[in-house]
Amino acid sequence: MATKLLTDPFAGIEDAPEPTPAETRASLLKSTRRGYVPLRKEFVQRRRGEGSEPRSSLLAQFVTNRRHRPLDAFLLLHALYPITRDEPLDLKTWARLLSVGNPCTPNLVGKSFSVLEEMGLVERAHEGRRIIVRPLKETGDRSPWTRAGEDSGEGGPGFFVIPHAFWTGGLSERLTMPGKAMFLVLLHDTQSPRTPTFHVALERMAEWYGISERTAERGYRELDTAGVLTHHVQKIVDHRHPIGRRTVHHRALVPPFGTRDRMVLQGRTRAAVRKKVEKTQAVGTVGGAQ
């Protein structure tokens, strides 16, 4: 071997195996170094006082128009934006990332981003032959993007988070549109430790979220089959009910998507950010003292 190394300078230099789309996606998500992506709650449901009911928002438009791939592209775009903001990805790379479980082409990716552009959720720009896609605010009003929670007066209640386990654990491929819609609704409504369960009646789903009873029921079944949903039935007093009590269905997501799991993820990220800032400040102090 030593003789070969002396005679062949390329000895030992071999091609790496081609990563799968799932491996590429997992690697890029890991490089964001935070474990979750925050989204404004207004993407799922309009705030109270913003016009008359119903309170359905952009999520309902994805569901009604069966825009499954554009929704996938939208969620992944936000998840990866910490590392693509300064180094945008090519459409061919996006096609690979969106090919996990279901092959995707650059043409299909382009169409998905066109849909998002029409909905006021992204902006596209040409840089030479490349098409650069950047997110806009999740409200659909074409406002410039800022990370959810960073706006003045917009605290924790204004956003919810999606753990990266949604992608790395394969849940994003196991769920169809109804399952993803109800997954986002549950994340939206159980972000606060004060409300770890979701108990909106099926008959009110259309009014509150623009999602039909049938779609909600299908979504619950998908989440239950995927093993990420738990359910508890409670009897409460209702003097208007024929028997004096009515049934309330409480639903909650299980680890790694439960309310506490998301709080832990956020806490770890905040701690890591503080540690990084303190380290940077310490280095600056030492440098200034020299």
PyMOL commands that set and color helices and strands:
alter all, ss='L'
color gray80, all
select helices_A, chain A and resi 2-7+21-31+41-43+58-64+68-84+91-97+106-118+156-158+165-168+171-174+177-189+202-209+213-225+259-289
alter helices_A, ss='H'
color red, helices_A
select strands_A, chain A and resi 36-40+122-127+130-135+159-163+229-237+245-253
alter strands_A, ss='S'
color yellow, strands_A
deselect
rebuild
show_as cartoon
